[in-house]
Amino acid sequence: MATTTKETKVKAKSDAAKDLQDLFEDGLKDIYWAEKELVKALPKMEKNATSPKLKAAIQGHLEETKEHVSRLEDVFKSIGVKAKAEKCDAMAGLLEEGKGIMEETEPGAVRDAGIIAAAQKVEHYEIATYGTLAAFAKVLEHKDALKTLLKTLDEEKACDEKLTSIADTNLNSKAE
């Protein structure tokens, strides 16, 4: 017997995005907040990691993340909008989960595996976000913004691959 569900329409807020440009700007504000929060969170992850390769990867990505913040400021400028961060609920949740993983694991290989898992979730969110923002920039013909967003997207993908490589080089086996 088929059941029917009543679909509920979500009412838009008064400041809801009205067009793709608004949605693009909202996305930039979210990722700008996210990157700034990562600048604060990465040193904690690095301090709790024990694998020298993982520590080095996190430190390297911290420097890249600082550059991502600066690039986002350039993107805002290139589209004639003041840089503004708005809390990104998704990133806040991912960072909270990462903190929880560190609290719930003993220092060593198990915690390192957990840190990599948490970091990769962050990277996957960033990859999705930068990919979407680049697609919006292309449609909106924001050429400078597109170039900048694609550069950051490539770096996020490279970080994700590096984390996979570190996990695959015996770290996950040691955590077993």
Phi and psi in degrees as a GROMACS rama.xvg file:
@    title "Ramachandran Plot"
@    xaxis  label "Phi"
@    yaxis  label "Psi"
@TYPE xy
-76.7362  137.436  ALA-2
-107.745  148.933  THR-3
-110.555  145.428  THR-4
-115.986  142.338  THR-5
-81.7018  119.155  LYS-6
-81.2195  137.385  GLU-7
-110.343  125.103  THR-8
-80.7208  139.797  LYS-9
-91.594  127.613  VAL-10
-79.2246  130.889  LYS-11
-71.8846  142.744  ALA-12
-69.8833  164.134  LYS-13
-64.6743  -28.2393  SER-14
-101.441  22.2572  ASP-15
-64.162  150.572  ALA-16
-59.9124  132.204  ALA-17
-102.55  -17.9264  LYS-18
-152.375  179.109  ASP-19
-63.3124  -34.7407  LEU-20
-61.0686  -45.4745  GLN-21
-60.8696  -43.5718  ASP-22
-63.8384  -39.8992  LEU-23
-60.2675  -48.4702  PHE-24
-64.2819  -39.9287  GLU-25
-61.5464  -42.1847  ASP-26
-63.6847  -39.4442  GLY-27
-63.2267  -41.3878  LEU-28
-63.2748  -40.1285  LYS-29
-63.2493  -50.752  ASP-30
-70.8832  -28.8693  ILE-31
-63.7319  -45.592  TYR-32
-61.3872  -44.7621  TRP-33
-60.0346  -47.0259  ALA-34
-64.7489  -39.9896  GLU-35
-64.2834  -37.8315  LYS-36
-68.5783  -35.4448  GLU-37
-64.0052  -35.0613  LEU-38
-58.7369  -32.0537  VAL-39
-81.707  -35.545  LYS-40
-81.0878  -35.0003  ALA-41
-59.8814  -40.7315  LEU-42
-60.3944  -33.2518  PRO-43
-67.6344  -40.1324  LYS-44
-64.8979  -43.2125  MET-45
-63.0546  -41.3247  GLU-46
-65.0228  -30.9518  LYS-47
-89.893  -11.7188  ASN-48
-78.5229  150.839  ALA-49
-114.36  -26.0893  THR-50
-68.7554  124.847  SER-51
-57.8571  -37.7008  PRO-52
-65.4782  -40.5971  LYS-53
-67.5541  -44.253  LEU-54
-57.0596  -45.0824  LYS-55
-65.1949  -39.976  ALA-56
-64.9814  -42.0074  ALA-57
-66.1509  -43.5633  ILE-58
-61.324  -43.3865  GLN-59
-63.1409  -40.1152  GLY-60
-72.8981  -26.8383  HIS-61
-60.5679  -44.7544  LEU-62
-64.1773  -41.1419  GLU-63
-62.7437  -40.3331  GLU-64
-64.7844  -38.8682  THR-65
-60.1505  -39.4055  LYS-66
-67.3951  -36.0279  GLU-67
-62.6279  -39.5971  HIS-68
-59.5669  -47.7602  VAL-69
-62.8068  -41.6275  SER-70
-63.3865  -39.9114  ARG-71
-62.5243  -37.2783  LEU-72
-60.7708  -38.2129  GLU-73
-65.9603  -38.6579  ASP-74
-63.1368  -47.4459  VAL-75
-55.5327  -47.212  PHE-76
-61.3169  -41.6102  LYS-77
-64.9397  -22.9986  SER-78
-103.883  6.35844  ILE-79
74.7956  31.064  GLY-80
-124.858  139.258  VAL-81
-68.3801  134.772  LYS-82
-63.9697  127.795  ALA-83
-146.079  132.747  LYS-84
-96.4652  135.552  ALA-85
-126.956  135.018  GLU-86
-49.962  130.148  LYS-87
-101.225  106.892  CYS-88
-60.8896  -36.7497  ASP-89
-63.0478  -49.1086  ALA-90
-66.7769  -38.0793  MET-91
-58.0838  -42.6178  ALA-92
-65.5518  -42.4744  GLY-93
-64.3273  -40.3132  LEU-94
-68.1539  -37.8979  LEU-95
-64.5125  -40.9225  GLU-96
-63.1244  -41.619  GLU-97
-61.2574  -41.1148  GLY-98
-62.0846  -43.1631  LYS-99
-62.6093  -39.5209  GLY-100
-61.4411  -42.0048  ILE-101
-66.2757  -37.6153  MET-102
-70.4359  -26.9919  GLU-103
-99.6387  10.4364  GLU-104
-130.751  146.554  THR-105
-74.7572  145.958  GLU-106
-57.1829  144.458  PRO-107
125.192  -154.67  GLY-108
-61.8973  -36.1954  ALA-109
-66.0122  -46.9553  VAL-110
-63.2035  -41.6841  ARG-111
-58.7397  -42.9344  ASP-112
-62.6441  -40.1176  ALA-113
-65.7255  -39.9981  GLY-114
-63.0257  -42.6077  ILE-115
-62.6627  -44.0582  ILE-116
-59.5095  -46.069  ALA-117
-65.0178  -42.5458  ALA-118
-64.4247  -37.9084  ALA-119
-68.8777  -33.6369  GLN-120
-62.2162  -41.2439  LYS-121
-62.6146  -47.4617  VAL-122
-60.1767  -41.7432  GLU-123
-64.8439  -37.7627  HIS-124
-63.6697  -44.9986  TYR-125
-64.55  -41.3294  GLU-126
-59.7398  -46.3247  ILE-127
-61.6932  -43.7202  ALA-128
-66.5676  -49.9278  THR-129
-65.2207  -35.147  TYR-130
-62.8089  -44.2122  GLY-131
-65.4081  -46.8086  THR-132
-62.7181  -37.0641  LEU-133
-64.5008  -40.7706  ALA-134
-63.0845  -41.5912  ALA-135
-63.1289  -45.4484  PHE-136
-59.8604  -38.2674  ALA-137
-63.0783  -49.2036  LYS-138
-62.5516  -39.8004  VAL-139
-79.0917  -3.80455  LEU-140
60.8333  38.3033  GLU-141
-91.8967  81.0383  HIS-142
-61.9926  -44.9705  LYS-143
-64.9022  -42.7506  ASP-144
-61.8917  -43.1208  ALA-145
-58.3831  -48.3181  LEU-146
-58.7912  -44.6243  LYS-147
-66.5124  -44.4492  THR-148
-64.5445  -38.5316  LEU-149
-66.7404  -35.7493  LEU-150
-63.0986  -45.1901  LYS-151
-66.0533  -40.8507  THR-152
-56.4557  -44.3907  LEU-153
-61.0367  -40.0455  ASP-154
-67.8111  -37.7785  GLU-155
-65.1908  -40.8826  GLU-156
-63.4985  -41.8023  LYS-157
-64.0458  -38.9478  ALA-158
-63.5254  -43.4211  CYS-159
-59.8499  -43.4444  ASP-160
-64.2564  -38.6295  GLU-161
-64.6532  -42.741  LYS-162
-62.3639  -40.7134  LEU-163
-61.4384  -42.8324  THR-164
-62.2279  -43.1729  SER-165
-63.4849  -43.7139  ILE-166
-63.4741  -39.2891  ALA-167
-73.4591  -20.6656  ASP-168
-88.6006  64.6165  THR-169
74.5664  -13.0625  ASN-170
-60.8653  -47.765  LEU-171
-63.8408  -34.5154  ASN-172
-66.1078  -38.1734  SER-173
-66.8631  -29.2325  LYS-174
-75.643  -18.169  ALA-175
